[in-house]
Amino acid sequence: MLKLRLSRGGTKKRPVYKVVVADSRFARDGRFIEKVGFFNPLLPKEKKERVGLEAERIKYWLGQGAQPTTRVARILGENELLPMPANGNNPNKAVPKKERNKKEEDNKEAPKAEAAPAAEAPKEEAPKEEAPKEEAPKAEAASATEAPKEEAPKAEAAPAEEKK
């Protein structure tokens, strides 16, 4: 499978990436088919030297079935070559894992106890109310389809009688 992905270059603690088209079985920094851009994460986001992409070649490879990695998809989305991916922000990422797990457990336990009885009661009542409503439109639709059939021949018969 072809992938649009980042290949690392640069020196220790000073990374520079090439955006390349490569077979997914090849090593990250190994053999690739074509270089289609670059990415320098050390530059501020406002500078245009941070990212350079060959739009035509990227569109060609996407048309050939190449799949971008999540990071490359985000870069392409920022440069309007692809729709922006739906990856959300993770505000808990900086919180230590032990504290994060405690907060998640506390949040999960409290809403379940409060919301469960309230959520179950309307669910039981809603289908009972909806069932008769569904039957009524069917009956109306049936009568509506029958009525025009009866009216149509009368309308056709009347002009024929007027012509004679």
VOPA-581457 format. One record per atom (N, C-alpha, C, CB): residue in three letters; atom name; x, y, z. Coordinates in nm, 3 decimals. Glycine has a CB too. Example, Ala and Ser with C-alpha at 12.3 -4.5 7.8 and 13.67 -1.06 7.14 Angstrom:
BEGIN
R ALA N 1.319 -0.569 0.780
R ALA CA 1.230 -0.450 0.780
R ALA C 1.320 -0.330 0.780
R ALA CB 1.131 -0.447 0.905
R SER N 1.285 -0.225 0.708
R SER CA 1.367 -0.106 0.714
R SER C 1.290 0.003 0.787
R SER CB 1.408 -0.060 0.572
//
This chain:
BEGIN
R MET N 0.084 -0.118 0.000
R MET CA 0.000 0.000 0.000
R MET C 0.088 0.124 0.000
R MET CB -0.095 0.000 0.121
R LEU N 0.051 0.222 -0.081
R LEU CA 0.126 0.346 -0.088
R LEU C 0.083 0.439 0.023
R LEU CB 0.107 0.413 -0.225
R LYS N 0.181 0.507 0.081
R LYS CA 0.154 0.601 0.189
R LYS C 0.221 0.735 0.159
R LYS CB 0.204 0.544 0.325
R LEU N 0.153 0.842 0.195
R LEU CA 0.215 0.974 0.200
R LEU C 0.256 0.992 0.345
R LEU CB 0.117 1.090 0.150
R ARG N 0.385 1.000 0.370
R ARG CA 0.430 1.007 0.508
R ARG C 0.554 1.092 0.523
R ARG CB 0.457 0.869 0.562
R LEU N 0.596 1.112 0.647
R LEU CA 0.713 1.194 0.675
R LEU C 0.836 1.105 0.690
R LEU CB 0.692 1.277 0.803
R SER N 0.946 1.150 0.630
R SER CA 1.074 1.081 0.643
R SER C 1.168 1.178 0.714
R SER CB 1.132 1.036 0.502
R ARG N 1.226 1.135 0.825
R ARG CA 1.304 1.225 0.908
R ARG C 1.445 1.245 0.854
R ARG CB 1.311 1.173 1.049
R GLY N 1.488 1.370 0.863
R GLY CA 1.625 1.406 0.828
R GLY C 1.674 1.505 0.932
R GLY CB 1.635 1.466 0.683
R GLY N 1.783 1.572 0.904
R GLY CA 1.836 1.670 0.998
R GLY C 1.930 1.604 1.098
R GLY CB 1.722 1.741 1.071
R THR N 1.957 1.677 1.205
R THR CA 2.050 1.626 1.305
R THR C 1.976 1.597 1.435
R THR CB 2.164 1.727 1.329
R LYS N 2.053 1.554 1.531
R LYS CA 1.997 1.524 1.662
R LYS C 1.934 1.650 1.721
R LYS CB 2.106 1.468 1.756
R LYS N 1.809 1.640 1.766
R LYS CA 1.732 1.748 1.826
R LYS C 1.703 1.863 1.729
R LYS CB 1.804 1.801 1.946
R ARG N 1.727 1.844 1.600
R ARG CA 1.697 1.945 1.498
R ARG C 1.632 1.876 1.378
R ARG CB 1.827 2.022 1.455
R PRO N 1.513 1.820 1.394
R PRO CA 1.454 1.743 1.284
R PRO C 1.404 1.829 1.169
R PRO CB 1.340 1.660 1.337
R VAL N 1.415 1.773 1.050
R VAL CA 1.356 1.828 0.929
R VAL C 1.297 1.707 0.857
R VAL CB 1.462 1.907 0.838
R TYR N 1.175 1.719 0.809
R TYR CA 1.108 1.605 0.747
R TYR C 1.084 1.628 0.599
R TYR CB 0.976 1.578 0.817
R LYS N 1.093 1.520 0.523
R LYS CA 1.052 1.520 0.383
R LYS C 0.915 1.454 0.377
R LYS CB 1.156 1.445 0.290
R VAL N 0.825 1.509 0.297
R VAL CA 0.697 1.443 0.272
R VAL C 0.721 1.355 0.150
R VAL CB 0.577 1.547 0.249
R VAL N 0.707 1.223 0.168
R VAL CA 0.741 1.130 0.060
R VAL C 0.625 1.034 0.034
R VAL CB 0.867 1.051 0.095
R VAL N 0.628 0.978 -0.087
R VAL CA 0.538 0.869 -0.123
R VAL C 0.622 0.743 -0.113
R VAL CB 0.473 0.887 -0.269
R ALA N 0.579 0.649 -0.030
R ALA CA 0.656 0.527 -0.009
R ALA C 0.563 0.409 0.012
R ALA CB 0.751 0.541 0.111
R ASP N 0.615 0.292 -0.013
R ASP CA 0.541 0.171 0.018
R ASP C 0.539 0.157 0.170
R ASP CB 0.605 0.043 -0.052
R SER N 0.427 0.117 0.225
R SER CA 0.415 0.110 0.370
R SER C 0.509 0.008 0.432
R SER CB 0.272 0.078 0.409
R ARG N 0.562 -0.084 0.352
R ARG CA 0.652 -0.186 0.406
R ARG C 0.796 -0.137 0.418
R ARG CB 0.649 -0.309 0.318
R PHE N 0.827 -0.024 0.355
R PHE CA 0.964 0.029 0.362
R PHE C 0.988 0.099 0.494
R PHE CB 0.990 0.125 0.246
R ALA N 1.115 0.111 0.533
R ALA CA 1.152 0.177 0.658
R ALA C 1.117 0.325 0.652
R ALA CB 1.303 0.160 0.687
R ARG N 1.098 0.386 0.768
R ARG CA 1.057 0.526 0.774
R ARG C 1.151 0.617 0.696
R ARG CB 1.051 0.572 0.919
R ASP N 1.280 0.601 0.717
R ASP CA 1.379 0.686 0.650
R ASP C 1.442 0.614 0.532
R ASP CB 1.487 0.731 0.748
R GLY N 1.387 0.503 0.491
R GLY CA 1.446 0.423 0.385
R GLY C 1.400 0.464 0.246
R GLY CB 1.413 0.279 0.406
R ARG N 1.388 0.365 0.161
R ARG CA 1.356 0.387 0.020
R ARG C 1.217 0.448 0.005
R ARG CB 1.365 0.256 -0.058
R PHE N 1.206 0.542 -0.087
R PHE CA 1.076 0.602 -0.117
R PHE C 1.063 0.620 -0.268
R PHE CB 1.059 0.738 -0.044
R ILE N 0.941 0.642 -0.314
R ILE CA 0.915 0.653 -0.457
R ILE C 0.940 0.795 -0.506
R ILE CB 0.772 0.611 -0.488
R GLU N 0.887 0.892 -0.433
R GLU CA 0.901 1.032 -0.476
R GLU C 0.891 1.125 -0.356
R GLU CB 0.794 1.068 -0.580
R LYS N 0.972 1.232 -0.359
R LYS CA 0.963 1.336 -0.258
R LYS C 0.864 1.441 -0.309
R LYS CB 1.104 1.399 -0.227
R VAL N 0.761 1.470 -0.228
R VAL CA 0.658 1.564 -0.272
R VAL C 0.649 1.689 -0.183
R VAL CB 0.524 1.495 -0.275
R GLY N 0.740 1.704 -0.088
R GLY CA 0.738 1.823 -0.004
R GLY C 0.832 1.812 0.114
R GLY CB 0.598 1.849 0.044
R PHE N 0.828 1.913 0.200
R PHE CA 0.909 1.913 0.321
R PHE C 0.831 1.977 0.434
R PHE CB 1.043 1.986 0.298
R PHE N 0.878 1.953 0.558
R PHE CA 0.815 2.007 0.678
R PHE C 0.923 2.033 0.781
R PHE CB 0.707 1.909 0.735
R ASN N 0.930 2.158 0.830
R ASN CA 1.028 2.196 0.932
R ASN C 0.953 2.237 1.058
R ASN CB 1.121 2.311 0.882
R PRO N 0.941 2.147 1.157
R PRO CA 0.862 2.177 1.277
R PRO C 0.925 2.281 1.369
R PRO CB 0.840 2.052 1.353
R LEU N 1.051 2.316 1.347
R LEU CA 1.117 2.412 1.436
R LEU C 1.079 2.556 1.403
R LEU CB 1.268 2.395 1.427
R LEU N 1.030 2.582 1.284
R LEU CA 0.991 2.717 1.248
R LEU C 0.851 2.748 1.301
R LEU CB 0.996 2.736 1.094
R PRO N 0.822 2.875 1.328
R PRO CA 0.687 2.910 1.375
R PRO C 0.582 2.884 1.266
R PRO CB 0.682 3.058 1.418
R LYS N 0.459 2.862 1.307
R LYS CA 0.352 2.828 1.214
R LYS C 0.324 2.938 1.113
R LYS CB 0.226 2.796 1.290
R GLU N 0.354 3.062 1.146
R GLU CA 0.325 3.174 1.058
R GLU C 0.418 3.178 0.936
R GLU CB 0.336 3.305 1.135
R LYS N 0.538 3.124 0.948
R LYS CA 0.635 3.131 0.837
R LYS C 0.598 3.033 0.727
R LYS CB 0.777 3.101 0.888
R LYS N 0.605 3.080 0.602
R LYS CA 0.571 2.992 0.491
R LYS C 0.685 2.895 0.458
R LYS CB 0.537 3.075 0.367
R GLU N 0.804 2.916 0.511
R GLU CA 0.916 2.822 0.490
R GLU C 0.900 2.696 0.575
R GLU CB 1.049 2.891 0.523
R ARG N 0.801 2.693 0.663
R ARG CA 0.779 2.577 0.750
R ARG C 0.735 2.455 0.670
R ARG CB 0.675 2.610 0.857
R VAL N 0.648 2.475 0.570
R VAL CA 0.594 2.365 0.491
R VAL C 0.605 2.401 0.344
R VAL CB 0.447 2.335 0.530
R GLY N 0.650 2.305 0.264
R GLY CA 0.653 2.320 0.119
R GLY C 0.597 2.194 0.056
R GLY CB 0.797 2.350 0.068
R LEU N 0.495 2.210 -0.027
R LEU CA 0.429 2.093 -0.087
R LEU C 0.414 2.111 -0.237
R LEU CB 0.291 2.069 -0.022
R GLU N 0.427 2.003 -0.311
R GLU CA 0.400 2.003 -0.454
R GLU C 0.256 1.954 -0.472
R GLU CB 0.503 1.911 -0.533
R ALA N 0.164 2.048 -0.485
R ALA CA 0.021 2.017 -0.483
R ALA C -0.019 1.922 -0.596
R ALA CB -0.059 2.146 -0.492
R GLU N 0.030 1.946 -0.716
R GLU CA -0.010 1.862 -0.830
R GLU C 0.033 1.717 -0.810
R GLU CB 0.051 1.917 -0.960
R ARG N 0.154 1.697 -0.764
R ARG CA 0.203 1.560 -0.744
R ARG C 0.129 1.491 -0.629
R ARG CB 0.355 1.562 -0.715
R ILE N 0.097 1.566 -0.526
R ILE CA 0.023 1.508 -0.413
R ILE C -0.115 1.465 -0.460
R ILE CB 0.012 1.609 -0.296
R LYS N -0.183 1.550 -0.536
R LYS CA -0.315 1.514 -0.589
R LYS C -0.306 1.392 -0.679
R LYS CB -0.376 1.633 -0.667
R TYR N -0.200 1.384 -0.759
R TYR CA -0.182 1.267 -0.846
R TYR C -0.171 1.140 -0.763
R TYR CB -0.055 1.284 -0.934
R TRP N -0.085 1.142 -0.659
R TRP CA -0.065 1.022 -0.578
R TRP C -0.189 0.986 -0.497
R TRP CB 0.054 1.041 -0.485
R LEU N -0.263 1.086 -0.452
R LEU CA -0.389 1.056 -0.383
R LEU C -0.487 0.989 -0.479
R LEU CB -0.451 1.185 -0.323
R GLY N -0.485 1.033 -0.605
R GLY CA -0.569 0.971 -0.707
R GLY C -0.528 0.829 -0.738
R GLY CB -0.565 1.053 -0.832
R GLN N -0.401 0.796 -0.717
R GLN CA -0.350 0.662 -0.740
R GLN C -0.376 0.570 -0.621
R GLN CB -0.201 0.667 -0.771
R GLY N -0.432 0.623 -0.514
R GLY CA -0.467 0.540 -0.400
R GLY C -0.374 0.552 -0.281
R GLY CB -0.471 0.399 -0.443
R ALA N -0.282 0.646 -0.283
R ALA CA -0.192 0.664 -0.169
R ALA C -0.271 0.721 -0.051
R ALA CB -0.073 0.758 -0.206
R GLN N -0.247 0.668 0.068
R GLN CA -0.316 0.711 0.189
R GLN C -0.221 0.794 0.276
R GLN CB -0.369 0.589 0.269
R PRO N -0.261 0.917 0.314
R PRO CA -0.174 0.997 0.401
R PRO C -0.180 0.947 0.546
R PRO CB -0.213 1.145 0.395
R THR N -0.069 0.960 0.615
R THR CA -0.069 0.930 0.758
R THR C -0.144 1.042 0.829
R THR CB 0.078 0.915 0.813
R THR N -0.172 1.026 0.957
R THR CA -0.250 1.128 1.028
R THR C -0.178 1.263 1.030
R THR CB -0.280 1.082 1.172
R ARG N -0.047 1.261 1.051
R ARG CA 0.029 1.386 1.056
R ARG C 0.030 1.453 0.919
R ARG CB 0.173 1.360 1.104
R VAL N 0.051 1.377 0.813
R VAL CA 0.054 1.434 0.678
R VAL C -0.087 1.482 0.641
R VAL CB 0.106 1.329 0.575
R ALA N -0.190 1.410 0.682
R ALA CA -0.327 1.453 0.654
R ALA C -0.355 1.588 0.718
R ALA CB -0.428 1.348 0.704
R ARG N -0.304 1.609 0.839
R ARG CA -0.321 1.737 0.906
R ARG C -0.247 1.848 0.831
R ARG CB -0.272 1.729 1.052
R ILE N -0.125 1.819 0.785
R ILE CA -0.048 1.918 0.709
R ILE C -0.120 1.952 0.579
R ILE CB 0.095 1.866 0.680
R LEU N -0.171 1.849 0.510
R LEU CA -0.243 1.872 0.385
R LEU C -0.372 1.949 0.410
R LEU CB -0.273 1.739 0.316
R GLY N -0.438 1.921 0.522
R GLY CA -0.560 1.993 0.557
R GLY C -0.534 2.140 0.583
R GLY CB -0.625 1.931 0.679
R GLU N -0.424 2.171 0.649
R GLU CA -0.388 2.310 0.678
R GLU C -0.357 2.385 0.549
R GLU CB -0.267 2.316 0.774
R ASN N -0.307 2.314 0.447
R ASN CA -0.274 2.376 0.318
R ASN C -0.386 2.358 0.216
R ASN CB -0.144 2.318 0.264
R GLU N -0.503 2.312 0.262
R GLU CA -0.624 2.300 0.182
R GLU C -0.610 2.206 0.062
R GLU CB -0.666 2.435 0.135
R LEU N -0.531 2.100 0.077
R LEU CA -0.521 1.998 -0.027
R LEU C -0.614 1.881 0.004
R LEU CB -0.377 1.948 -0.040
R LEU N -0.654 1.869 0.128
R LEU CA -0.749 1.766 0.174
R LEU C -0.843 1.831 0.273
R LEU CB -0.675 1.642 0.238
R PRO N -0.961 1.771 0.296
R PRO CA -1.044 1.823 0.405
R PRO C -0.973 1.800 0.538
R PRO CB -1.184 1.757 0.406
R MET N -0.992 1.891 0.629
R MET CA -0.926 1.882 0.759
R MET C -0.970 1.755 0.832
R MET CB -0.956 2.007 0.846
R PRO N -0.875 1.674 0.882
R PRO CA -0.914 1.552 0.955
R PRO C -0.988 1.586 1.083
R PRO CB -0.791 1.466 0.987
R ALA N -1.067 1.490 1.130
R ALA CA -1.152 1.512 1.247
R ALA C -1.083 1.480 1.379
R ALA CB -1.277 1.430 1.236
R ASN N -0.952 1.471 1.380
R ASN CA -0.882 1.442 1.505
R ASN C -0.900 1.559 1.599
R ASN CB -0.730 1.414 1.480
R GLY N -0.951 1.531 1.717
R GLY CA -0.978 1.637 1.812
R GLY C -0.858 1.668 1.899
R GLY CB -1.094 1.599 1.898
R ASN N -0.871 1.771 1.976
R ASN CA -0.768 1.811 2.070
R ASN C -0.783 1.727 2.196
R ASN CB -0.777 1.963 2.102
R ASN N -0.673 1.687 2.256
R ASN CA -0.677 1.609 2.378
R ASN C -0.627 1.695 2.494
R ASN CB -0.591 1.480 2.364
R PRO N -0.716 1.764 2.563
R PRO CA -0.672 1.853 2.670
R PRO C -0.613 1.779 2.789
R PRO CB -0.787 1.939 2.716
R ASN N -0.640 1.649 2.802
R ASN CA -0.587 1.572 2.915
R ASN C -0.447 1.518 2.889
R ASN CB -0.680 1.457 2.947
R LYS N -0.390 1.546 2.773
R LYS CA -0.261 1.488 2.738
R LYS C -0.151 1.530 2.837
R LYS CB -0.223 1.530 2.597
R ALA N -0.155 1.653 2.885
R ALA CA -0.050 1.702 2.975
R ALA C -0.070 1.658 3.119
R ALA CB -0.043 1.853 2.968
R VAL N -0.187 1.606 3.151
R VAL CA -0.214 1.562 3.288
R VAL C -0.152 1.425 3.309
R VAL CB -0.367 1.558 3.316
R PRO N -0.084 1.403 3.422
R PRO CA -0.026 1.271 3.448
R PRO C -0.131 1.161 3.441
R PRO CB 0.042 1.269 3.584
R LYS N -0.091 1.044 3.395
R LYS CA -0.184 0.936 3.367
R LYS C -0.263 0.894 3.492
R LYS CB -0.109 0.817 3.312
R LYS N -0.198 0.888 3.608
R LYS CA -0.268 0.847 3.730
R LYS C -0.382 0.943 3.763
R LYS CB -0.170 0.840 3.849
R GLU N -0.356 1.073 3.753
R GLU CA -0.459 1.172 3.782
R GLU C -0.569 1.168 3.676
R GLU CB -0.398 1.313 3.790
R ARG N -0.531 1.147 3.550
R ARG CA -0.627 1.141 3.440
R ARG C -0.725 1.025 3.462
R ARG CB -0.554 1.125 3.305
R ASN N -0.673 0.909 3.502
R ASN CA -0.757 0.792 3.526
R ASN C -0.853 0.816 3.642
R ASN CB -0.670 0.669 3.554
R LYS N -0.807 0.884 3.749
R LYS CA -0.895 0.914 3.862
R LYS C -1.009 1.004 3.819
R LYS CB -0.816 0.979 3.977
R LYS N -0.980 1.106 3.739
R LYS CA -1.083 1.198 3.692
R LYS C -1.184 1.127 3.603
R LYS CB -1.020 1.316 3.616
R GLU N -1.136 1.041 3.515
R GLU CA -1.225 0.967 3.424
R GLU C -1.318 0.876 3.503
R GLU CB -1.144 0.885 3.323
R GLU N -1.265 0.807 3.605
R GLU CA -1.347 0.719 3.686
R GLU C -1.454 0.798 3.761
R GLU CB -1.260 0.640 3.785
R ASP N -1.416 0.913 3.817
R ASP CA -1.512 0.996 3.888
R ASP C -1.621 1.046 3.795
R ASP CB -1.440 1.115 3.955
R ASN N -1.583 1.089 3.675
R ASN CA -1.681 1.140 3.578
R ASN C -1.774 1.031 3.528
R ASN CB -1.609 1.204 3.461
R LYS N -1.723 0.911 3.512
R LYS CA -1.805 0.801 3.460
R LYS C -1.907 0.753 3.564
R LYS CB -1.716 0.684 3.418
R GLU N -1.866 0.747 3.689
R GLU CA -1.955 0.696 3.794
R GLU C -2.069 0.792 3.824
R GLU CB -1.876 0.670 3.922
R ALA N -2.044 0.920 3.834
R ALA CA -2.147 1.017 3.871
R ALA C -2.257 1.030 3.765
R ALA CB -2.084 1.152 3.897
R PRO N -2.226 1.051 3.637
R PRO CA -2.333 1.068 3.539
R PRO C -2.417 0.942 3.519
R PRO CB -2.274 1.110 3.406
R LYS N -2.359 0.825 3.530
R LYS CA -2.435 0.702 3.510
R LYS C -2.545 0.688 3.614
R LYS CB -2.342 0.580 3.514
R ALA N -2.513 0.716 3.741
R ALA CA -2.611 0.701 3.848
R ALA C -2.725 0.801 3.833
R ALA CB -2.543 0.717 3.984
R GLU N -2.695 0.923 3.791
R GLU CA -2.797 1.026 3.779
R GLU C -2.877 1.012 3.651
R GLU CB -2.734 1.164 3.785
R ALA N -2.811 0.986 3.540
R ALA CA -2.877 0.990 3.410
R ALA C -2.951 0.860 3.377
R ALA CB -2.775 1.017 3.302
R ALA N -2.913 0.750 3.435
R ALA CA -2.972 0.622 3.398
R ALA C -3.123 0.616 3.423
R ALA CB -2.904 0.511 3.473
R PRO N -3.175 0.648 3.542
R PRO CA -3.320 0.640 3.561
R PRO C -3.395 0.739 3.473
R PRO CB -3.354 0.663 3.707
R ALA N -3.345 0.858 3.457
R ALA CA -3.413 0.959 3.377
R ALA C -3.412 0.919 3.230
R ALA CB -3.347 1.097 3.397
R ALA N -3.303 0.862 3.183
R ALA CA -3.292 0.826 3.042
R ALA C -3.380 0.705 3.009
R ALA CB -3.146 0.797 3.006
R GLU N -3.395 0.611 3.103
R GLU CA -3.473 0.491 3.075
R GLU C -3.622 0.521 3.067
R GLU CB -3.447 0.385 3.181
R ALA N -3.674 0.608 3.152
R ALA CA -3.817 0.636 3.154
R ALA C -3.867 0.695 3.022
R ALA CB -3.850 0.732 3.268
R PRO N -3.805 0.797 2.964
R PRO CA -3.854 0.850 2.838
R PRO C -3.842 0.749 2.723
R PRO CB -3.780 0.977 2.804
R LYS N -3.741 0.666 2.726
R LYS CA -3.723 0.568 2.618
R LYS C -3.841 0.472 2.614
R LYS CB -3.592 0.491 2.637
R GLU N -3.891 0.432 2.731
R GLU CA -4.003 0.338 2.735
R GLU C -4.131 0.405 2.686
R GLU CB -4.022 0.283 2.878
R GLU N -4.152 0.530 2.722
R GLU CA -4.274 0.600 2.684
R GLU C -4.273 0.641 2.538
R GLU CB -4.293 0.722 2.772
R ALA N -4.159 0.677 2.484
R ALA CA -4.151 0.730 2.349
R ALA C -4.198 0.629 2.244
R ALA CB -4.009 0.772 2.318
R PRO N -4.158 0.503 2.247
R PRO CA -4.205 0.412 2.143
R PRO C -4.356 0.391 2.147
R PRO CB -4.136 0.279 2.158
R LYS N -4.418 0.393 2.265
R LYS CA -4.562 0.375 2.275
R LYS C -4.634 0.491 2.207
R LYS CB -4.606 0.364 2.422
R GLU N -4.583 0.611 2.225
R GLU CA -4.645 0.728 2.165
R GLU C -4.621 0.731 2.015
R GLU CB -4.591 0.856 2.228
R GLU N -4.505 0.687 1.970
R GLU CA -4.470 0.694 1.829
R GLU C -4.546 0.592 1.746
R GLU CB -4.322 0.675 1.811
R ALA N -4.578 0.476 1.804
R ALA CA -4.643 0.371 1.727
R ALA C -4.775 0.416 1.668
R ALA CB -4.666 0.249 1.814
R PRO N -4.868 0.476 1.741
R PRO CA -4.992 0.521 1.679
R PRO C -4.970 0.629 1.575
R PRO CB -5.087 0.572 1.785
R LYS N -4.872 0.716 1.596
R LYS CA -4.843 0.821 1.499
R LYS C -4.800 0.762 1.366
R LYS CB -4.734 0.915 1.552
R GLU N -4.723 0.654 1.369
R GLU CA -4.678 0.592 1.245
R GLU C -4.794 0.531 1.169
R GLU CB -4.571 0.486 1.273
R GLU N -4.891 0.473 1.242
R GLU CA -5.006 0.411 1.177
R GLU C -5.096 0.516 1.114
R GLU CB -5.086 0.326 1.276
R ALA N -5.113 0.629 1.179
R ALA CA -5.201 0.733 1.127
R ALA C -5.152 0.786 0.992
R ALA CB -5.211 0.847 1.228
R PRO N -5.026 0.818 0.973
R PRO CA -4.983 0.866 0.842
R PRO C -5.002 0.761 0.733
R PRO CB -4.837 0.909 0.847
R LYS N -4.987 0.634 0.767
R LYS CA -5.008 0.531 0.666
R LYS C -5.152 0.531 0.620
R LYS CB -4.970 0.393 0.721
R ALA N -5.244 0.544 0.714
R ALA CA -5.386 0.547 0.679
R ALA C -5.417 0.671 0.596
R ALA CB -5.473 0.543 0.806
R GLU N -5.361 0.785 0.636
R GLU CA -5.381 0.908 0.560
R GLU C -5.323 0.895 0.420
R GLU CB -5.318 1.027 0.633
R ALA N -5.204 0.835 0.411
R ALA CA -5.140 0.819 0.280
R ALA C -5.223 0.729 0.192
R ALA CB -4.998 0.763 0.295
R ALA N -5.279 0.622 0.249
R ALA CA -5.361 0.531 0.171
R ALA C -5.486 0.602 0.122
R ALA CB -5.399 0.407 0.255
R SER N -5.551 0.679 0.207
R SER CA -5.671 0.750 0.165
R SER C -5.636 0.860 0.065
R SER CB -5.744 0.810 0.288
R ALA N -5.519 0.921 0.081
R ALA CA -5.477 1.027 -0.011
R ALA C -5.450 0.969 -0.149
R ALA CB -5.352 1.099 0.043
R THR N -5.391 0.848 -0.155
R THR CA -5.364 0.789 -0.286
R THR C -5.492 0.743 -0.352
R THR CB -5.266 0.673 -0.273
R GLU N -5.590 0.700 -0.273
R GLU CA -5.717 0.655 -0.330
R GLU C -5.798 0.773 -0.380
R GLU CB -5.797 0.575 -0.227
R ALA N -5.798 0.882 -0.311
R ALA CA -5.880 0.997 -0.347
R ALA C -5.843 1.054 -0.485
R ALA CB -5.866 1.105 -0.241
R PRO N -5.717 1.076 -0.517
R PRO CA -5.686 1.131 -0.649
R PRO C -5.725 1.036 -0.762
R PRO CB -5.537 1.163 -0.658
R LYS N -5.721 0.905 -0.738
R LYS CA -5.760 0.811 -0.842
R LYS C -5.908 0.828 -0.876
R LYS CB -5.731 0.666 -0.798
R GLU N -5.989 0.848 -0.772
R GLU CA -6.132 0.865 -0.794
R GLU C -6.161 0.999 -0.860
R GLU CB -6.208 0.854 -0.661
R GLU N -6.088 1.103 -0.820
R GLU CA -6.113 1.236 -0.874
R GLU C -6.066 1.249 -1.018
R GLU CB -6.044 1.340 -0.789
R ALA N -5.957 1.182 -1.052
R ALA CA -5.901 1.196 -1.186
R ALA C -5.999 1.152 -1.294
R ALA CB -5.774 1.115 -1.197
R PRO N -6.067 1.037 -1.284
R PRO CA -6.162 0.999 -1.390
R PRO C -6.278 1.099 -1.399
R PRO CB -6.216 0.859 -1.364
R LYS N -6.325 1.154 -1.288
R LYS CA -6.433 1.251 -1.292
R LYS C -6.389 1.375 -1.369
R LYS CB -6.478 1.290 -1.149
R ALA N -6.265 1.418 -1.344
R ALA CA -6.215 1.537 -1.412
R ALA C -6.203 1.512 -1.562
R ALA CB -6.079 1.580 -1.355
R GLU N -6.162 1.393 -1.601
R GLU CA -6.148 1.361 -1.743
R GLU C -6.286 1.348 -1.807
R GLU CB -6.067 1.232 -1.762
R ALA N -6.381 1.293 -1.736
R ALA CA -6.515 1.271 -1.791
R ALA C -6.587 1.404 -1.812
R ALA CB -6.598 1.181 -1.698
R ALA N -6.570 1.499 -1.725
R ALA CA -6.638 1.627 -1.736
R ALA C -6.600 1.702 -1.863
R ALA CB -6.608 1.712 -1.615
R PRO N -6.473 1.716 -1.899
R PRO CA -6.440 1.789 -2.023
R PRO C -6.492 1.715 -2.146
R PRO CB -6.287 1.810 -2.034
R ALA N -6.495 1.583 -2.142
R ALA CA -6.544 1.510 -2.257
R ALA C -6.692 1.539 -2.279
R ALA CB -6.521 1.359 -2.240
R GLU N -6.770 1.551 -2.172
R GLU CA -6.913 1.578 -2.184
R GLU C -6.935 1.722 -2.232
R GLU CB -6.983 1.555 -2.048
R GLU N -6.849 1.815 -2.189
R GLU CA -6.865 1.954 -2.231
R GLU C -6.839 1.971 -2.379
R GLU CB -6.771 2.044 -2.152
R LYS N -6.746 1.893 -2.436
R LYS CA -6.713 1.904 -2.577
R LYS C -6.830 1.859 -2.666
R LYS CB -6.588 1.822 -2.608
R LYS N -6.911 1.764 -2.622
R LYS CA -7.021 1.710 -2.703
R LYS C -7.129 1.807 -2.709
R LYS CB -7.073 1.580 -2.649
//
